[in-house]
Amino acid sequence: MKIVDGLKWRYAVKRFDSTRKLTKDQIDYLKEAINFIPSSYGLQPYKVLEIESVEIREKLREAAYGQPQLTEAAHIFVFANFTDYNTDKVDAFIKLTSETNNISEENSNGYRDMLNGIISSMTPEQISTWNSKQAYIALGALLSAAAEQQIDAAAMEGFDKAKFDEILGLKEKGLTSVCIGAVGYRSPEDQNQFLKKVRKPMDQLFEKIG
């Protein structure tokens, strides 16, 4: 399915069919889409957690105000951004870049210095906000890839982030939860699938300047 057709087809699933699962190939495809979507400077300053434990899902559902997607979806991705981004992470990124492109790390010293300069100019709050924005781009990749493959999905923000962080042990890892991507197959009982998609007319959404 073409991506635009897939986006027209999809909707924010509220109830999943818990009896239907995704194949490993389907999950791997979605993960590749997440991995290859752009991020600022290519840093990917986040982690994507796959939640499989039924017990943990139940706890997360409670922390998400009882939203059933947490336990009904075939697969749950929790996007968590790094609350800090320091020189060690920049060094790891430069090392990976050098290994991937078979170039000397010394040739990237200027880029390393630029990244460290940008990061050192920001407060911890600004860094965390910047990193969380990158996580949302990754979530968009998941939703788009799922739509293209006719896999149902729901983007979720309505949850107690502090409780999520506690349940998943994120603080100790320097992470904080940002958003959730639930994927699987819609339940026949989900009435939202029968509603028409509401979007602004194109001439209201887009405006040409100049």
For each residue, the residues with C-beta under 8 A, 3 or more apart:
1: 5 6 9 147 148 149 150
2: 5 6 148
3: 6 7 144 147 148
4: 7 8
5: 1 2 8 9
6: 1 2 3 9 10 144 147 148 149 150
7: 3 4 10 144 147
8: 4 5 197
9: 1 5 6 147 150
10: 6 7 143 146 147 152 153
11: 192 193 195 197
12: 154 155 192
13: 16 69 73 152 153 154 182 184 186 190 192 193
14: 68 69 154 190 192
15: 68 69 72 186 187 189 190
16: 13 20 68 69 72 73 74 152 154 182 184 185 186 187 190
17: 20 72 184 185 186 187 188
18: 71 72 73 184 187
19:
20: 16 17 74 184 185
21: 74 184
22: 26 27 74 75 151 183 184
23: 26 27
24: 27 28
25: 28 29
26: 22 23 29 30 149 151
27: 22 23 24 30 31 75
28: 24 25 31 32
29: 25 26 32 33 145 149
30: 26 27 33 34 75 142 145 146 149 151 183
31: 27 28 34 35 48
32: 28 29 35 36 145
33: 29 30 36 37 141 142 144 145
34: 30 31 37 48 77 138 141 142 145
35: 31 32
36: 32 33 141
37: 33 34 137 138 140 141
38: 42 137
39: 42 43 44 45 46 134 137 138
40: 43 45 130 133 134
41: 115
42: 38 39 93 97
43: 39 40 85 89 90 93 115 134
44: 39 134 138
45: 39 40 81 82 85 89 130 131 134
46: 39 79 80 81 82 131 132 134 135 138 175 178
47: 79 80 82 173 175
48: 31 34 77 78 79 80 138
49: 77 78 79 80 168
50: 75 76 77
51: 56 57 60 76 77 78 168
52:
53: 56 57
54: 57 58 71
55: 58 59
56: 51 53 59 60 167 168
57: 51 53 54 60 61 70 71 76
58: 54 55 61 62 70 71
59: 55 56 62 63 167
60: 51 56 57 63 64 70 76 78 159 164 167 168
61: 57 58 64 66 67 68 70 71
62: 58 59 66
63: 59 60 159 160 163 164 167
64: 60 61 67 70 156 158 159 160 164 180
65: 158 159 160
66: 61 62
67: 61 64 70 156 158 159
68: 14 15 16 61 71 72
69: 13 14 15 16 72 73 154 156 180 182
70: 57 58 60 61 64 67 73 76 180 182
71: 18 54 57 58 61 68
72: 15 16 17 18 68 69 184 187
73: 13 16 18 69 70 76 154 182 183 184
74: 16 20 21 22 183 184 185
75: 22 27 30 50 182 183 184
76: 50 51 57 60 70 73 180 181 182 183
77: 34 48 49 50 51 142 180 181 182 183
78: 48 49 51 60 164 168 177 179 180
79: 46 47 48 49 135 136 138 139 177 178 179 180 181
80: 46 47 48 49 135 168 170 175 176 177 178
81: 45 46 128 131 132 134 135 175 176 178
82: 45 46 47 85 89 127 128 131 174 175
83: 124 127 128 131 174 175 176
84: 124 127 128 174
85: 43 45 82 89 90 119 127 131
86: 89 90 119
87: 90 91 116
88: 91 92
89: 43 45 82 85 86 92 93
90: 43 85 86 87 93 94 112 115 116 119
91: 87 88 94 95 112
92: 88 89 95 96
93: 42 43 89 90 96 97 115
94: 90 91 97 98 105 108 111 112
95: 91 92 98 99 105
96: 92 93 99 100
97: 42 93 94 100 101 103 108
98: 94 95 101 102 103 104 105 107 108
99: 95 96 102
100: 96 97
101: 97 98
102: 98 99
103: 97 98 107 108
104: 98 107 108
105: 94 95 98 108 109
106: 109
107: 98 103 104
108: 94 97 98 103 104 105 111 112
109: 105 106 112 113
110: 113 114
111: 94 108 114 115
112: 90 91 94 108 109 115 116
113: 109 110 116 117
114: 110 111 117 118
115: 41 43 90 93 111 112 118 119
116: 87 90 112 113 119 120
117: 113 114 120 121
118: 114 115 121 122
119: 85 86 90 115 116 122 127
120: 116 117
121: 117 118
122: 118 119 126 127 130
123: 126 127
124: 83 84 127 128
125: 128 129
126: 122 123 129 130
127: 82 83 84 85 119 122 123 124 130 131
128: 81 82 83 84 124 125 131 132 176
129: 125 126 132 133
130: 40 45 122 126 127 133 134
131: 45 46 81 82 83 85 127 128 134 135
132: 46 81 128 129 135 136 176 178
133: 40 129 130 136 137
134: 39 40 43 44 45 46 81 130 131 137 138
135: 46 79 80 81 131 132 138 139 178 179
136: 79 132 133 139 140 178 179
137: 37 38 39 133 134 140 141
138: 34 37 39 44 46 48 79 134 135 141 142
139: 79 135 136 142 143 155 179 181
140: 37 136 137 143 144
141: 33 34 36 37 137 138 144 145
142: 30 33 34 77 138 139 145 146 153 181 183
143: 10 139 140 146 147 153 155 181
144: 3 6 7 33 140 141 147 148
145: 29 30 32 33 34 141 142 148 149
146: 10 30 142 143 149 151 152 153 183
147: 1 3 6 7 9 10 143 144 150 151 153
148: 1 2 3 6 144 145
149: 1 6 26 29 30 145 146
150: 1 6 9 147
151: 22 26 30 146 147 183 184 185
152: 10 13 16 146 183 184 185 186
153: 10 13 142 143 146 147 181 182 183
154: 12 13 14 16 69 73 180 181 182 183
155: 12 139 143 179 180 181
156: 64 67 69 159 179 180 181 182
157: 179 180
158: 64 65 67
159: 60 63 64 65 67 156 163 164 177 180
160: 63 64 65 163 164
161: 164 165 176 177 178
162: 165 166
163: 63 159 160 166 167
164: 60 63 64 78 159 160 161 167 168 170 177
165: 161 162 168 169 170 171 175 176 177
166: 162 163 169 170 171
167: 56 59 60 63 163 164
168: 49 51 56 60 78 80 164 165 177
169: 165 166 172 173
170: 80 164 165 166 173 175 176 177
171: 165 166 174 175 176
172: 169
173: 47 169 170
174: 82 83 84 171
175: 46 47 80 81 82 83 165 170 171
176: 80 81 83 128 132 161 165 170 171
177: 78 79 80 159 161 164 165 168 170 180
178: 46 79 80 81 132 135 136 161
179: 78 79 135 136 139 155 156 157
180: 64 69 70 76 77 78 79 154 155 156 157 159 177
181: 76 77 79 139 142 143 153 154 155 156
182: 13 16 69 70 73 75 76 77 153 154 156
183: 22 30 73 74 75 76 77 142 146 151 152 153 154
184: 13 16 17 18 20 21 22 72 73 74 75 151 152
185: 16 17 20 74 151 152
186: 13 15 16 17 152 190 193
187: 15 16 17 18 72 190
188: 17
189: 15
190: 13 14 15 16 186 187 193
191: 194 195
192: 11 12 13 14 195
193: 11 13 186 190
194: 191
195: 11 191 192
196:
197: 8 11
198:
199: 205
200: 204 205
201: 204 205
202: 205 206
203: 206
204: 200 201
205: 199 200 201 202
206: 202 203
207:
208:
209:
210:
